[in-house]
């Protein structure tokens, strides 16, 4: 059974969508406000040639832009202090920060990190769900098909196979990386790309995944 039918047709047209444990249904029924805000951010998102050609930074402008759409509506970067108590012994159970969090909904944008960042995100979702801190996790990432665009712009090495794209994420989720947490994935497709007339560098390229949008 799936609840993907609750995702609007225009979102399905522009994004590759995957769902685990009826995540869309959880958002639609239990978190309608947050659901509408995420949909609005997805509808507003586009990426341009200049975004692809931008040099690597601590956090990509694309990720910042998407985050800003949500932070203006009360979403916040959040770090939870968690621990497990066994009898009288308290054991720290640290989690990574969540870039966008509101009312038990966690969202991460992975544009061009090293692919192990997916493991971090999924483990974080799993732990926070088990601790009853979140009800659902969302990941916005790029589809593997975008590699054709990156190659054409001479940036193929920067967006290589070892970085965050859909083909690296799906096996991790199907392998149980998110545990019991409902998870919704939105893959950025080429339909969201805006071609610009810019000067494409003839030489030089960054290392794969240098544009680590969550590097700490």
C-alpha positions as CSV (number, residue, x, y, z in Angstrom):
1,X,0.0,0.0,0.0
2,X,1.2,3.5,-0.8
3,X,-0.1,7.0,-0.2
4,X,1.7,8.7,-3.1
5,X,-1.7,9.5,-4.6
6,X,-1.8,12.3,-2.1
7,X,1.1,14.1,-3.8
8,X,-0.1,16.8,-6.3
9,X,0.2,16.1,-10.0
10,X,2.5,19.1,-10.6
11,X,5.0,17.9,-8.0
12,X,5.0,14.4,-9.5
13,X,5.7,15.9,-12.9
14,X,8.8,17.8,-11.8
15,X,10.2,15.5,-9.1
16,X,11.0,11.8,-8.9
17,X,9.2,10.7,-5.8
18,X,9.7,7.7,-3.5
19,X,7.8,6.9,-0.3
20,X,8.4,4.5,2.6
21,X,5.9,3.7,5.3
22,X,3.1,6.0,4.0
23,X,5.1,9.1,4.6
24,X,2.9,11.2,2.3
25,X,-0.2,10.1,4.2
26,X,1.5,11.0,7.6
27,X,2.2,14.5,6.3
28,X,-1.2,15.0,4.6
29,X,-3.2,13.9,7.7
30,X,-1.0,14.7,10.7
31,X,1.0,17.7,9.5
32,X,-1.1,19.6,6.8
33,X,0.5,23.0,7.4
34,X,4.0,21.6,7.1
35,X,3.0,19.6,4.1
36,X,1.7,22.7,2.3
37,X,4.9,24.6,3.2
38,X,7.1,21.8,1.8
39,X,5.0,21.7,-1.4
40,X,5.4,25.5,-1.8
41,X,9.2,25.2,-1.4
42,X,9.3,22.4,-4.0
43,X,7.2,24.4,-6.4
44,X,9.4,27.5,-6.1
45,X,12.7,25.6,-6.6
46,X,14.7,25.8,-9.8
47,X,18.4,25.4,-10.6
48,X,20.3,27.3,-13.2
49,X,23.5,26.9,-15.2
50,X,25.3,29.4,-12.9
51,X,24.3,27.2,-9.9
52,X,26.0,24.2,-11.4
53,X,29.2,26.2,-12.3
54,X,29.5,27.8,-8.9
55,X,32.6,26.7,-7.0
56,X,32.3,24.4,-4.0
57,X,31.4,26.0,-0.7
58,X,30.6,24.9,2.9
59,X,26.9,25.0,2.0
60,X,25.7,25.3,-1.6
61,X,23.6,28.3,-2.6
62,X,20.9,25.9,-3.8
63,X,20.6,24.3,-0.4
64,X,20.6,27.7,1.3
65,X,17.9,28.9,-1.0
66,X,15.6,26.0,-0.4
67,X,16.2,26.2,3.4
68,X,15.4,29.9,3.4
69,X,12.0,29.2,1.8
70,X,11.2,27.2,4.9
71,X,12.9,29.2,7.6
72,X,10.7,32.1,6.7
73,X,7.8,30.0,7.8
74,X,9.2,28.9,11.1
75,X,11.4,25.9,10.2
76,X,14.7,25.9,12.1
77,X,18.0,24.2,12.1
78,X,17.8,22.0,15.2
79,X,20.1,19.9,17.2
80,X,18.6,17.5,19.8
81,X,20.3,16.4,23.0
82,X,19.4,12.8,23.3
83,X,20.3,10.0,25.8
84,X,19.2,6.5,26.8
85,X,18.7,5.7,30.5
86,X,19.3,2.1,31.6
87,X,18.5,1.6,35.3
88,X,20.5,4.5,36.8
89,X,23.0,4.7,34.0
90,X,22.5,7.4,31.4
91,X,24.2,6.8,28.0
92,X,24.5,9.7,25.6
93,X,22.9,9.0,22.2
94,X,24.0,11.9,20.1
95,X,22.3,12.9,16.8
96,X,23.3,15.2,14.0
97,X,21.5,18.5,13.6
98,X,18.5,18.6,11.3
99,X,18.8,21.4,8.8
100,X,15.0,22.1,8.6
101,X,12.7,21.0,11.4
102,X,9.2,22.0,12.4
103,X,6.5,20.3,14.4
104,X,8.0,16.8,14.3
105,X,8.8,17.0,10.6
106,X,12.5,16.8,9.6
107,X,13.9,17.8,6.2
108,X,17.3,17.5,4.7
109,X,18.6,18.9,1.3
110,X,21.4,16.8,-0.2
111,X,22.6,18.5,-3.5
112,X,26.3,17.6,-3.8
113,X,27.7,16.0,-0.7
114,X,29.7,12.8,-0.4
115,X,27.2,9.9,-0.5
116,X,27.9,8.7,3.1
117,X,25.9,11.8,4.2
118,X,22.8,9.7,3.3
119,X,23.8,7.2,6.0
120,X,24.0,10.1,8.5
121,X,20.6,11.5,7.5
122,X,18.8,8.1,7.5
123,X,20.4,7.1,10.8
124,X,19.3,10.4,12.3
125,X,15.8,10.0,11.1
126,X,15.7,6.4,12.5
127,X,16.9,7.5,15.9
128,X,14.7,10.6,16.2
129,X,11.7,8.5,15.1
130,X,12.4,5.8,17.6
131,X,12.7,8.4,20.3
132,X,9.4,9.9,19.3
133,X,10.9,13.2,18.3
134,X,9.8,13.2,14.6
135,X,6.9,11.6,12.8
136,X,8.4,11.7,9.3
137,X,11.7,12.5,7.5
138,X,12.0,14.2,4.1
139,X,15.1,14.2,1.8
140,X,15.3,16.5,-1.3
141,X,18.2,15.4,-3.5
142,X,19.2,15.3,-7.2
143,X,18.2,12.6,-9.7
144,X,21.0,10.7,-11.2
145,X,19.9,11.8,-14.7
146,X,21.3,15.3,-14.0
147,X,24.8,13.9,-14.6
148,X,24.2,14.5,-18.3
149,X,23.8,18.2,-17.6
150,X,26.9,18.3,-15.4
151,X,29.0,16.5,-18.0
152,X,27.9,18.9,-20.7
153,X,28.9,21.9,-18.6
154,X,32.3,20.4,-17.8
155,X,31.5,19.7,-14.1
156,X,31.1,16.0,-14.3
157,X,33.9,15.3,-11.8
158,X,32.4,17.6,-9.2
159,X,29.1,15.7,-9.4
160,X,30.5,12.3,-9.6
161,X,29.3,8.8,-8.7
162,X,30.5,9.1,-5.1
163,X,28.3,12.1,-4.4
164,X,24.6,12.4,-3.3
165,X,22.2,11.3,-6.1
166,X,19.2,9.1,-6.2
167,X,20.9,5.9,-7.2
168,X,23.0,6.1,-4.1
169,X,20.1,6.8,-1.8
170,X,17.5,4.2,-2.8
171,X,19.5,1.1,-1.9
172,X,20.3,2.6,1.5
173,X,16.6,3.0,2.3
174,X,15.5,-0.3,0.8
175,X,18.2,-1.9,3.0
176,X,16.5,-0.5,6.1
177,X,18.8,2.5,6.7
178,X,15.8,4.6,8.0
179,X,14.4,1.9,10.3
180,X,10.7,2.4,10.9
181,X,10.7,6.1,10.1
182,X,8.3,7.1,7.3
183,X,10.4,8.8,4.7
184,X,9.5,10.8,1.6
185,X,12.1,11.4,-1.1
186,X,11.9,14.2,-3.8
187,X,14.4,13.8,-6.6
188,X,15.3,17.0,-8.6
189,X,14.8,16.3,-12.3
190,X,16.1,18.0,-15.4
191,X,12.6,19.6,-15.8
192,X,13.7,22.0,-13.0
193,X,16.8,23.2,-14.9
194,X,17.0,26.7,-16.4
195,X,19.6,27.0,-19.1
196,X,21.6,30.2,-19.0
197,X,24.1,31.8,-21.5
198,X,27.3,31.8,-19.4
199,X,30.9,31.3,-20.0
200,X,31.8,27.7,-19.4
201,X,35.4,27.2,-18.1
202,X,37.6,25.2,-20.5
203,X,39.8,23.7,-17.8
204,X,39.6,23.1,-14.1
205,X,37.1,21.2,-12.0
206,X,36.5,20.6,-8.3
207,X,36.9,17.4,-6.4
208,X,33.8,15.2,-6.2
209,X,31.4,16.3,-3.4
210,X,33.4,19.4,-2.5
211,X,30.2,21.3,-2.2
212,X,29.3,19.7,1.1
213,X,26.0,21.4,2.0
214,X,26.0,20.1,5.6
215,X,29.7,20.0,6.4
216,X,30.4,20.6,10.1
